[in-house]
Amino acid sequence: MASLALNFREILSVTMILFAIIDIIGSVPVIIDLRQRAGHIQSEKASVAVLVLMIAFLLVGEKMLDIIGLDVASFAIAGSLVIFIIAMEMILGIHLFKANENLPSALSIVPLAFPLIAGAGTMTTLLSLKSQYATPNIIAAIVINTLFVYLVLKNVKWLEKLLGLGGIEILRKAFGVILLAIAIKLFRNNTGL
């Protein structure tokens, strides 16, 4: 049974697992694309939304899904479809998702905070981590990852300048294919196909 006291080793393990699942570095081309369309991303609002979503789902996620009659697999499939659409936009250079220029805060929540950063993969991982690690250690790891997400979101303009237009376009296409593969894997794993 996991201890309820903060444990540095557990926090480090969970931080690394969540960092790999969230993959904020891999999401940079998507974030740049969303910022270009909306003109601005509210990094504070998106980071707080990510933090609240992950902690809330850790604490009451399974119960909440049970109450509305959903299982984790259905939740993951829905998230995979949204990720699939974002990936197709990146690969084909089309825009199915229309950002409301008057509401950049809405863009900062959907699709950025959810499902891109705190998506179905992250949520299902949190539920499985709960059986192996103490909840306070998972919460500490969530906070650490959220701080890293904030730093990336806050510096997206700098990253955009660093990469240049050609670099962004190459990354957008490459990560679009990777995102598409992630969406398909998430869909297959939760449908049994």
Rosetta constraint file for C-alpha pairs under 8 A:
AtomPair CA 1 CA 132 HARMONIC 7.91 0.50
AtomPair CA 2 CA 132 HARMONIC 6.84 0.50
AtomPair CA 2 CA 133 HARMONIC 5.54 0.50
AtomPair CA 2 CA 134 HARMONIC 5.14 0.50
AtomPair CA 3 CA 133 HARMONIC 7.95 0.50
AtomPair CA 3 CA 134 HARMONIC 5.87 0.50
AtomPair CA 4 CA 134 HARMONIC 5.57 0.50
AtomPair CA 4 CA 135 HARMONIC 7.23 0.50
AtomPair CA 4 CA 136 HARMONIC 6.69 0.50
AtomPair CA 5 CA 134 HARMONIC 7.80 0.50
AtomPair CA 5 CA 136 HARMONIC 7.27 0.50
AtomPair CA 5 CA 137 HARMONIC 7.88 0.50
AtomPair CA 6 CA 11 HARMONIC 7.65 0.50
AtomPair CA 6 CA 136 HARMONIC 6.34 0.50
AtomPair CA 6 CA 137 HARMONIC 5.59 0.50
AtomPair CA 7 CA 11 HARMONIC 6.16 0.50
AtomPair CA 7 CA 137 HARMONIC 6.47 0.50
AtomPair CA 8 CA 12 HARMONIC 6.04 0.50
AtomPair CA 8 CA 137 HARMONIC 7.93 0.50
AtomPair CA 9 CA 13 HARMONIC 6.18 0.50
AtomPair CA 10 CA 14 HARMONIC 6.08 0.50
AtomPair CA 10 CA 133 HARMONIC 6.78 0.50
AtomPair CA 10 CA 137 HARMONIC 6.26 0.50
AtomPair CA 10 CA 138 HARMONIC 7.93 0.50
AtomPair CA 11 CA 15 HARMONIC 5.88 0.50
AtomPair CA 11 CA 137 HARMONIC 5.00 0.50
AtomPair CA 11 CA 138 HARMONIC 6.44 0.50
AtomPair CA 11 CA 140 HARMONIC 6.44 0.50
AtomPair CA 11 CA 141 HARMONIC 5.40 0.50
AtomPair CA 12 CA 16 HARMONIC 6.18 0.50
AtomPair CA 12 CA 141 HARMONIC 7.15 0.50
AtomPair CA 13 CA 17 HARMONIC 6.30 0.50
AtomPair CA 14 CA 18 HARMONIC 6.04 0.50
AtomPair CA 14 CA 129 HARMONIC 7.65 0.50
AtomPair CA 14 CA 137 HARMONIC 7.68 0.50
AtomPair CA 14 CA 138 HARMONIC 6.23 0.50
AtomPair CA 14 CA 141 HARMONIC 5.87 0.50
AtomPair CA 15 CA 19 HARMONIC 5.93 0.50
AtomPair CA 15 CA 138 HARMONIC 7.82 0.50
AtomPair CA 15 CA 141 HARMONIC 4.54 0.50
AtomPair CA 15 CA 142 HARMONIC 6.97 0.50
AtomPair CA 15 CA 144 HARMONIC 6.98 0.50
AtomPair CA 15 CA 145 HARMONIC 6.56 0.50
AtomPair CA 16 CA 20 HARMONIC 6.25 0.50
AtomPair CA 17 CA 21 HARMONIC 6.33 0.50
AtomPair CA 18 CA 22 HARMONIC 5.82 0.50
AtomPair CA 18 CA 122 HARMONIC 7.04 0.50
AtomPair CA 18 CA 125 HARMONIC 7.84 0.50
AtomPair CA 18 CA 141 HARMONIC 7.64 0.50
AtomPair CA 18 CA 142 HARMONIC 7.52 0.50
AtomPair CA 18 CA 145 HARMONIC 7.16 0.50
AtomPair CA 19 CA 23 HARMONIC 5.84 0.50
AtomPair CA 19 CA 24 HARMONIC 7.51 0.50
AtomPair CA 19 CA 145 HARMONIC 6.33 0.50
AtomPair CA 21 CA 121 HARMONIC 6.84 0.50
AtomPair CA 21 CA 122 HARMONIC 5.97 0.50
AtomPair CA 21 CA 125 HARMONIC 7.92 0.50
AtomPair CA 22 CA 117 HARMONIC 5.57 0.50
AtomPair CA 22 CA 118 HARMONIC 6.76 0.50
AtomPair CA 22 CA 119 HARMONIC 7.96 0.50
AtomPair CA 22 CA 122 HARMONIC 6.27 0.50
AtomPair CA 23 CA 27 HARMONIC 6.36 0.50
AtomPair CA 23 CA 117 HARMONIC 7.68 0.50
AtomPair CA 24 CA 28 HARMONIC 6.52 0.50
AtomPair CA 24 CA 117 HARMONIC 6.86 0.50
AtomPair CA 24 CA 149 HARMONIC 6.31 0.50
AtomPair CA 24 CA 152 HARMONIC 7.42 0.50
AtomPair CA 25 CA 152 HARMONIC 7.67 0.50
AtomPair CA 26 CA 175 HARMONIC 7.06 0.50
AtomPair CA 27 CA 31 HARMONIC 6.15 0.50
AtomPair CA 27 CA 116 HARMONIC 7.76 0.50
AtomPair CA 27 CA 117 HARMONIC 7.98 0.50
AtomPair CA 27 CA 175 HARMONIC 7.71 0.50
AtomPair CA 28 CA 32 HARMONIC 6.06 0.50
AtomPair CA 28 CA 152 HARMONIC 7.88 0.50
AtomPair CA 28 CA 156 HARMONIC 7.43 0.50
AtomPair CA 29 CA 33 HARMONIC 6.13 0.50
AtomPair CA 29 CA 168 HARMONIC 6.42 0.50
AtomPair CA 29 CA 171 HARMONIC 6.01 0.50
AtomPair CA 29 CA 172 HARMONIC 5.13 0.50
AtomPair CA 29 CA 175 HARMONIC 7.01 0.50
AtomPair CA 30 CA 34 HARMONIC 6.18 0.50
AtomPair CA 30 CA 90 HARMONIC 7.57 0.50
AtomPair CA 30 CA 172 HARMONIC 6.77 0.50
AtomPair CA 30 CA 175 HARMONIC 7.95 0.50
AtomPair CA 31 CA 35 HARMONIC 6.07 0.50
AtomPair CA 31 CA 112 HARMONIC 7.33 0.50
AtomPair CA 31 CA 153 HARMONIC 7.73 0.50
AtomPair CA 31 CA 156 HARMONIC 7.51 0.50
AtomPair CA 32 CA 36 HARMONIC 6.12 0.50
AtomPair CA 32 CA 156 HARMONIC 6.57 0.50
AtomPair CA 32 CA 157 HARMONIC 7.77 0.50
AtomPair CA 32 CA 160 HARMONIC 6.72 0.50
AtomPair CA 32 CA 168 HARMONIC 7.96 0.50
AtomPair CA 33 CA 37 HARMONIC 6.40 0.50
AtomPair CA 33 CA 172 HARMONIC 7.81 0.50
AtomPair CA 34 CA 38 HARMONIC 6.14 0.50
AtomPair CA 34 CA 41 HARMONIC 7.92 0.50
AtomPair CA 34 CA 107 HARMONIC 7.81 0.50
AtomPair CA 35 CA 39 HARMONIC 5.28 0.50
AtomPair CA 35 CA 40 HARMONIC 5.26 0.50
AtomPair CA 35 CA 41 HARMONIC 5.68 0.50
AtomPair CA 36 CA 40 HARMONIC 7.39 0.50
AtomPair CA 37 CA 99 HARMONIC 6.64 0.50
AtomPair CA 38 CA 99 HARMONIC 5.82 0.50
AtomPair CA 38 CA 100 HARMONIC 6.98 0.50
AtomPair CA 38 CA 101 HARMONIC 5.46 0.50
AtomPair CA 38 CA 104 HARMONIC 5.96 0.50
AtomPair CA 38 CA 107 HARMONIC 7.41 0.50
AtomPair CA 39 CA 101 HARMONIC 7.38 0.50
AtomPair CA 39 CA 104 HARMONIC 7.63 0.50
AtomPair CA 40 CA 104 HARMONIC 6.20 0.50
AtomPair CA 41 CA 46 HARMONIC 7.94 0.50
AtomPair CA 41 CA 104 HARMONIC 6.21 0.50
AtomPair CA 41 CA 105 HARMONIC 7.16 0.50
AtomPair CA 41 CA 107 HARMONIC 7.29 0.50
AtomPair CA 41 CA 108 HARMONIC 5.75 0.50
AtomPair CA 41 CA 153 HARMONIC 7.62 0.50
AtomPair CA 42 CA 46 HARMONIC 6.14 0.50
AtomPair CA 42 CA 104 HARMONIC 7.05 0.50
AtomPair CA 42 CA 105 HARMONIC 6.12 0.50
AtomPair CA 42 CA 108 HARMONIC 5.85 0.50
AtomPair CA 43 CA 47 HARMONIC 5.95 0.50
AtomPair CA 43 CA 108 HARMONIC 7.27 0.50
AtomPair CA 43 CA 150 HARMONIC 5.98 0.50
AtomPair CA 43 CA 153 HARMONIC 5.27 0.50
AtomPair CA 43 CA 154 HARMONIC 5.60 0.50
AtomPair CA 44 CA 48 HARMONIC 6.12 0.50
AtomPair CA 44 CA 150 HARMONIC 6.78 0.50
AtomPair CA 45 CA 49 HARMONIC 6.09 0.50
AtomPair CA 45 CA 105 HARMONIC 7.13 0.50
AtomPair CA 45 CA 108 HARMONIC 6.70 0.50
AtomPair CA 45 CA 109 HARMONIC 7.49 0.50
AtomPair CA 46 CA 50 HARMONIC 6.16 0.50
AtomPair CA 46 CA 105 HARMONIC 8.00 0.50
AtomPair CA 46 CA 108 HARMONIC 4.96 0.50
AtomPair CA 46 CA 109 HARMONIC 5.61 0.50
AtomPair CA 46 CA 112 HARMONIC 7.08 0.50
AtomPair CA 46 CA 113 HARMONIC 5.37 0.50
AtomPair CA 46 CA 150 HARMONIC 7.94 0.50
AtomPair CA 47 CA 51 HARMONIC 6.17 0.50
AtomPair CA 47 CA 113 HARMONIC 7.19 0.50
AtomPair CA 47 CA 146 HARMONIC 6.07 0.50
AtomPair CA 47 CA 147 HARMONIC 7.63 0.50
AtomPair CA 47 CA 149 HARMONIC 6.63 0.50
AtomPair CA 47 CA 150 HARMONIC 5.53 0.50
AtomPair CA 48 CA 52 HARMONIC 6.06 0.50
AtomPair CA 48 CA 146 HARMONIC 7.94 0.50
AtomPair CA 49 CA 53 HARMONIC 5.91 0.50
AtomPair CA 49 CA 109 HARMONIC 6.56 0.50
AtomPair CA 49 CA 113 HARMONIC 6.19 0.50
AtomPair CA 50 CA 54 HARMONIC 6.08 0.50
AtomPair CA 50 CA 113 HARMONIC 5.32 0.50
AtomPair CA 50 CA 114 HARMONIC 7.31 0.50
AtomPair CA 50 CA 117 HARMONIC 7.04 0.50
AtomPair CA 50 CA 118 HARMONIC 5.78 0.50
AtomPair CA 50 CA 146 HARMONIC 6.88 0.50
AtomPair CA 51 CA 55 HARMONIC 6.17 0.50
AtomPair CA 51 CA 142 HARMONIC 6.84 0.50
AtomPair CA 51 CA 143 HARMONIC 6.76 0.50
AtomPair CA 51 CA 146 HARMONIC 6.06 0.50
AtomPair CA 52 CA 56 HARMONIC 5.82 0.50
AtomPair CA 53 CA 57 HARMONIC 5.93 0.50
AtomPair CA 53 CA 118 HARMONIC 7.07 0.50
AtomPair CA 54 CA 58 HARMONIC 6.02 0.50
AtomPair CA 54 CA 118 HARMONIC 6.60 0.50
AtomPair CA 54 CA 122 HARMONIC 7.93 0.50
AtomPair CA 54 CA 123 HARMONIC 6.79 0.50
AtomPair CA 54 CA 126 HARMONIC 7.71 0.50
AtomPair CA 54 CA 142 HARMONIC 7.16 0.50
AtomPair CA 55 CA 59 HARMONIC 6.23 0.50
AtomPair CA 55 CA 139 HARMONIC 6.57 0.50
AtomPair CA 55 CA 142 HARMONIC 7.39 0.50
AtomPair CA 56 CA 60 HARMONIC 5.89 0.50
AtomPair CA 56 CA 61 HARMONIC 6.71 0.50
AtomPair CA 57 CA 61 HARMONIC 3.93 0.50
AtomPair CA 57 CA 62 HARMONIC 7.50 0.50
AtomPair CA 57 CA 123 HARMONIC 6.61 0.50
AtomPair CA 57 CA 126 HARMONIC 7.72 0.50
AtomPair CA 57 CA 127 HARMONIC 8.00 0.50
AtomPair CA 58 CA 123 HARMONIC 7.47 0.50
AtomPair CA 58 CA 126 HARMONIC 5.81 0.50
AtomPair CA 58 CA 127 HARMONIC 6.18 0.50
AtomPair CA 58 CA 130 HARMONIC 7.36 0.50
AtomPair CA 60 CA 64 HARMONIC 5.89 0.50
AtomPair CA 61 CA 65 HARMONIC 6.18 0.50
AtomPair CA 61 CA 127 HARMONIC 7.73 0.50
AtomPair CA 62 CA 66 HARMONIC 6.16 0.50
AtomPair CA 62 CA 71 HARMONIC 7.88 0.50
AtomPair CA 62 CA 72 HARMONIC 7.50 0.50
AtomPair CA 62 CA 127 HARMONIC 7.61 0.50
AtomPair CA 63 CA 67 HARMONIC 6.15 0.50
AtomPair CA 64 CA 68 HARMONIC 6.55 0.50
AtomPair CA 65 CA 69 HARMONIC 6.06 0.50
AtomPair CA 65 CA 70 HARMONIC 4.86 0.50
AtomPair CA 65 CA 71 HARMONIC 5.98 0.50
AtomPair CA 65 CA 72 HARMONIC 7.22 0.50
AtomPair CA 66 CA 70 HARMONIC 5.68 0.50
AtomPair CA 66 CA 71 HARMONIC 6.63 0.50
AtomPair CA 70 CA 74 HARMONIC 6.30 0.50
AtomPair CA 70 CA 75 HARMONIC 6.99 0.50
AtomPair CA 71 CA 75 HARMONIC 6.52 0.50
AtomPair CA 72 CA 76 HARMONIC 6.13 0.50
AtomPair CA 72 CA 124 HARMONIC 6.81 0.50
AtomPair CA 73 CA 77 HARMONIC 6.17 0.50
AtomPair CA 73 CA 190 HARMONIC 4.95 0.50
AtomPair CA 73 CA 191 HARMONIC 7.39 0.50
AtomPair CA 74 CA 78 HARMONIC 6.28 0.50
AtomPair CA 74 CA 190 HARMONIC 7.34 0.50
AtomPair CA 75 CA 79 HARMONIC 6.35 0.50
AtomPair CA 75 CA 120 HARMONIC 6.47 0.50
AtomPair CA 76 CA 80 HARMONIC 6.11 0.50
AtomPair CA 76 CA 120 HARMONIC 4.65 0.50
AtomPair CA 76 CA 121 HARMONIC 6.76 0.50
AtomPair CA 76 CA 124 HARMONIC 7.62 0.50
AtomPair CA 76 CA 186 HARMONIC 6.75 0.50
AtomPair CA 76 CA 187 HARMONIC 7.21 0.50
AtomPair CA 76 CA 190 HARMONIC 6.81 0.50
AtomPair CA 77 CA 81 HARMONIC 6.36 0.50
AtomPair CA 77 CA 120 HARMONIC 7.93 0.50
AtomPair CA 77 CA 186 HARMONIC 6.79 0.50
AtomPair CA 77 CA 187 HARMONIC 5.19 0.50
AtomPair CA 77 CA 190 HARMONIC 6.42 0.50
AtomPair CA 77 CA 191 HARMONIC 7.68 0.50
AtomPair CA 78 CA 82 HARMONIC 6.65 0.50
AtomPair CA 79 CA 83 HARMONIC 6.27 0.50
AtomPair CA 79 CA 115 HARMONIC 6.03 0.50
AtomPair CA 79 CA 119 HARMONIC 6.34 0.50
AtomPair CA 79 CA 120 HARMONIC 5.36 0.50
AtomPair CA 80 CA 84 HARMONIC 5.96 0.50
AtomPair CA 80 CA 120 HARMONIC 7.41 0.50
AtomPair CA 80 CA 182 HARMONIC 7.83 0.50
AtomPair CA 80 CA 183 HARMONIC 4.54 0.50
AtomPair CA 80 CA 184 HARMONIC 7.00 0.50
AtomPair CA 80 CA 186 HARMONIC 5.88 0.50
AtomPair CA 80 CA 187 HARMONIC 5.78 0.50
AtomPair CA 81 CA 85 HARMONIC 6.34 0.50
AtomPair CA 81 CA 183 HARMONIC 6.80 0.50
AtomPair CA 81 CA 187 HARMONIC 7.76 0.50
AtomPair CA 82 CA 86 HARMONIC 6.41 0.50
AtomPair CA 82 CA 115 HARMONIC 7.26 0.50
AtomPair CA 83 CA 87 HARMONIC 6.12 0.50
AtomPair CA 83 CA 115 HARMONIC 7.24 0.50
AtomPair CA 83 CA 116 HARMONIC 6.96 0.50
AtomPair CA 83 CA 179 HARMONIC 6.88 0.50
AtomPair CA 83 CA 180 HARMONIC 7.17 0.50
AtomPair CA 83 CA 183 HARMONIC 5.71 0.50
AtomPair CA 84 CA 88 HARMONIC 6.21 0.50
AtomPair CA 84 CA 179 HARMONIC 7.17 0.50
AtomPair CA 84 CA 180 HARMONIC 5.41 0.50
AtomPair CA 84 CA 183 HARMONIC 5.32 0.50
AtomPair CA 84 CA 184 HARMONIC 7.43 0.50
AtomPair CA 85 CA 89 HARMONIC 6.28 0.50
AtomPair CA 85 CA 96 HARMONIC 7.59 0.50
AtomPair CA 86 CA 90 HARMONIC 6.40 0.50
AtomPair CA 86 CA 97 HARMONIC 7.82 0.50
AtomPair CA 86 CA 176 HARMONIC 7.76 0.50
AtomPair CA 87 CA 91 HARMONIC 6.22 0.50
AtomPair CA 87 CA 175 HARMONIC 7.87 0.50
AtomPair CA 87 CA 176 HARMONIC 4.51 0.50
AtomPair CA 87 CA 177 HARMONIC 6.67 0.50
AtomPair CA 87 CA 179 HARMONIC 5.50 0.50
AtomPair CA 87 CA 180 HARMONIC 5.16 0.50
AtomPair CA 88 CA 92 HARMONIC 5.85 0.50
AtomPair CA 88 CA 93 HARMONIC 7.83 0.50
AtomPair CA 88 CA 94 HARMONIC 7.68 0.50
AtomPair CA 88 CA 176 HARMONIC 6.82 0.50
AtomPair CA 88 CA 180 HARMONIC 7.14 0.50
AtomPair CA 89 CA 93 HARMONIC 5.35 0.50
AtomPair CA 89 CA 94 HARMONIC 4.85 0.50
AtomPair CA 89 CA 95 HARMONIC 5.61 0.50
AtomPair CA 89 CA 96 HARMONIC 6.82 0.50
AtomPair CA 89 CA 176 HARMONIC 7.86 0.50
AtomPair CA 90 CA 94 HARMONIC 7.20 0.50
AtomPair CA 90 CA 172 HARMONIC 5.81 0.50
AtomPair CA 90 CA 173 HARMONIC 5.91 0.50
AtomPair CA 90 CA 175 HARMONIC 7.99 0.50
AtomPair CA 90 CA 176 HARMONIC 5.12 0.50
AtomPair CA 91 CA 172 HARMONIC 7.15 0.50
AtomPair CA 91 CA 173 HARMONIC 4.91 0.50
AtomPair CA 91 CA 174 HARMONIC 7.84 0.50
AtomPair CA 91 CA 176 HARMONIC 5.28 0.50
AtomPair CA 91 CA 177 HARMONIC 6.70 0.50
AtomPair CA 99 CA 103 HARMONIC 7.82 0.50
AtomPair CA 99 CA 104 HARMONIC 7.62 0.50
AtomPair CA 99 CA 107 HARMONIC 6.57 0.50
AtomPair CA 100 CA 104 HARMONIC 6.78 0.50
AtomPair CA 100 CA 106 HARMONIC 7.90 0.50
AtomPair CA 100 CA 107 HARMONIC 7.71 0.50
AtomPair CA 103 CA 107 HARMONIC 6.97 0.50
AtomPair CA 104 CA 108 HARMONIC 6.29 0.50
AtomPair CA 105 CA 109 HARMONIC 6.58 0.50
AtomPair CA 106 CA 110 HARMONIC 6.07 0.50
AtomPair CA 107 CA 111 HARMONIC 6.14 0.50
AtomPair CA 107 CA 112 HARMONIC 6.39 0.50
AtomPair CA 108 CA 112 HARMONIC 5.31 0.50
AtomPair CA 108 CA 113 HARMONIC 6.20 0.50
AtomPair CA 109 CA 113 HARMONIC 4.73 0.50
AtomPair CA 109 CA 114 HARMONIC 6.15 0.50
AtomPair CA 110 CA 114 HARMONIC 5.35 0.50
AtomPair CA 110 CA 115 HARMONIC 6.97 0.50
AtomPair CA 111 CA 115 HARMONIC 5.65 0.50
AtomPair CA 111 CA 116 HARMONIC 6.01 0.50
AtomPair CA 112 CA 116 HARMONIC 5.15 0.50
AtomPair CA 112 CA 117 HARMONIC 6.25 0.50
AtomPair CA 113 CA 117 HARMONIC 5.14 0.50
AtomPair CA 113 CA 118 HARMONIC 5.80 0.50
AtomPair CA 113 CA 119 HARMONIC 7.88 0.50
AtomPair CA 114 CA 118 HARMONIC 5.15 0.50
AtomPair CA 114 CA 119 HARMONIC 5.43 0.50
AtomPair CA 115 CA 119 HARMONIC 3.80 0.50
AtomPair CA 115 CA 120 HARMONIC 6.67 0.50
AtomPair CA 117 CA 122 HARMONIC 7.83 0.50
AtomPair CA 118 CA 122 HARMONIC 5.61 0.50
AtomPair CA 118 CA 123 HARMONIC 6.79 0.50
AtomPair CA 119 CA 123 HARMONIC 6.18 0.50
AtomPair CA 120 CA 124 HARMONIC 6.01 0.50
AtomPair CA 121 CA 125 HARMONIC 6.05 0.50
AtomPair CA 121 CA 186 HARMONIC 7.47 0.50
AtomPair CA 122 CA 126 HARMONIC 6.18 0.50
AtomPair CA 123 CA 127 HARMONIC 6.50 0.50
AtomPair CA 124 CA 128 HARMONIC 6.43 0.50
AtomPair CA 125 CA 129 HARMONIC 6.05 0.50
AtomPair CA 126 CA 130 HARMONIC 6.20 0.50
AtomPair CA 127 CA 131 HARMONIC 7.27 0.50
AtomPair CA 128 CA 132 HARMONIC 7.24 0.50
AtomPair CA 129 CA 133 HARMONIC 5.89 0.50
AtomPair CA 129 CA 138 HARMONIC 7.67 0.50
AtomPair CA 130 CA 134 HARMONIC 6.81 0.50
AtomPair CA 130 CA 135 HARMONIC 6.44 0.50
AtomPair CA 130 CA 138 HARMONIC 7.62 0.50
AtomPair CA 133 CA 137 HARMONIC 6.95 0.50
AtomPair CA 133 CA 138 HARMONIC 6.84 0.50
AtomPair CA 134 CA 138 HARMONIC 6.50 0.50
AtomPair CA 135 CA 139 HARMONIC 6.17 0.50
AtomPair CA 136 CA 140 HARMONIC 6.20 0.50
AtomPair CA 137 CA 141 HARMONIC 6.26 0.50
AtomPair CA 138 CA 142 HARMONIC 6.16 0.50
AtomPair CA 139 CA 143 HARMONIC 6.27 0.50
AtomPair CA 140 CA 144 HARMONIC 6.34 0.50
AtomPair CA 141 CA 145 HARMONIC 6.18 0.50
AtomPair CA 142 CA 146 HARMONIC 6.03 0.50
AtomPair CA 143 CA 147 HARMONIC 6.27 0.50
AtomPair CA 144 CA 148 HARMONIC 6.53 0.50
AtomPair CA 145 CA 149 HARMONIC 6.18 0.50
AtomPair CA 146 CA 150 HARMONIC 6.11 0.50
AtomPair CA 147 CA 151 HARMONIC 6.32 0.50
AtomPair CA 148 CA 152 HARMONIC 6.36 0.50
AtomPair CA 149 CA 153 HARMONIC 6.15 0.50
AtomPair CA 150 CA 154 HARMONIC 5.89 0.50
AtomPair CA 151 CA 155 HARMONIC 6.18 0.50
AtomPair CA 152 CA 156 HARMONIC 6.03 0.50
AtomPair CA 155 CA 159 HARMONIC 6.31 0.50
AtomPair CA 156 CA 160 HARMONIC 6.02 0.50
AtomPair CA 157 CA 161 HARMONIC 6.29 0.50
AtomPair CA 158 CA 162 HARMONIC 6.13 0.50
AtomPair CA 159 CA 163 HARMONIC 6.15 0.50
AtomPair CA 160 CA 164 HARMONIC 6.06 0.50
AtomPair CA 160 CA 165 HARMONIC 7.82 0.50
AtomPair CA 160 CA 168 HARMONIC 7.06 0.50
AtomPair CA 163 CA 167 HARMONIC 4.91 0.50
AtomPair CA 163 CA 168 HARMONIC 5.87 0.50
AtomPair CA 164 CA 168 HARMONIC 6.10 0.50
AtomPair CA 165 CA 169 HARMONIC 6.22 0.50
AtomPair CA 166 CA 170 HARMONIC 6.25 0.50
AtomPair CA 167 CA 171 HARMONIC 6.05 0.50
AtomPair CA 168 CA 172 HARMONIC 5.85 0.50
AtomPair CA 169 CA 173 HARMONIC 6.33 0.50
AtomPair CA 170 CA 174 HARMONIC 6.18 0.50
AtomPair CA 171 CA 175 HARMONIC 5.75 0.50
AtomPair CA 172 CA 176 HARMONIC 5.77 0.50
AtomPair CA 173 CA 177 HARMONIC 6.43 0.50
AtomPair CA 174 CA 178 HARMONIC 6.49 0.50
AtomPair CA 175 CA 179 HARMONIC 5.82 0.50
AtomPair CA 176 CA 180 HARMONIC 6.00 0.50
AtomPair CA 177 CA 181 HARMONIC 6.23 0.50
AtomPair CA 178 CA 182 HARMONIC 6.25 0.50
AtomPair CA 179 CA 183 HARMONIC 6.16 0.50
AtomPair CA 180 CA 184 HARMONIC 6.23 0.50
AtomPair CA 181 CA 185 HARMONIC 6.05 0.50
AtomPair CA 182 CA 186 HARMONIC 6.03 0.50
AtomPair CA 183 CA 187 HARMONIC 6.10 0.50
AtomPair CA 184 CA 188 HARMONIC 6.02 0.50
AtomPair CA 185 CA 189 HARMONIC 5.95 0.50
AtomPair CA 186 CA 190 HARMONIC 6.31 0.50
AtomPair CA 187 CA 191 HARMONIC 6.12 0.50
AtomPair CA 188 CA 192 HARMONIC 5.78 0.50
AtomPair CA 188 CA 193 HARMONIC 5.07 0.50
AtomPair CA 189 CA 193 HARMONIC 7.15 0.50
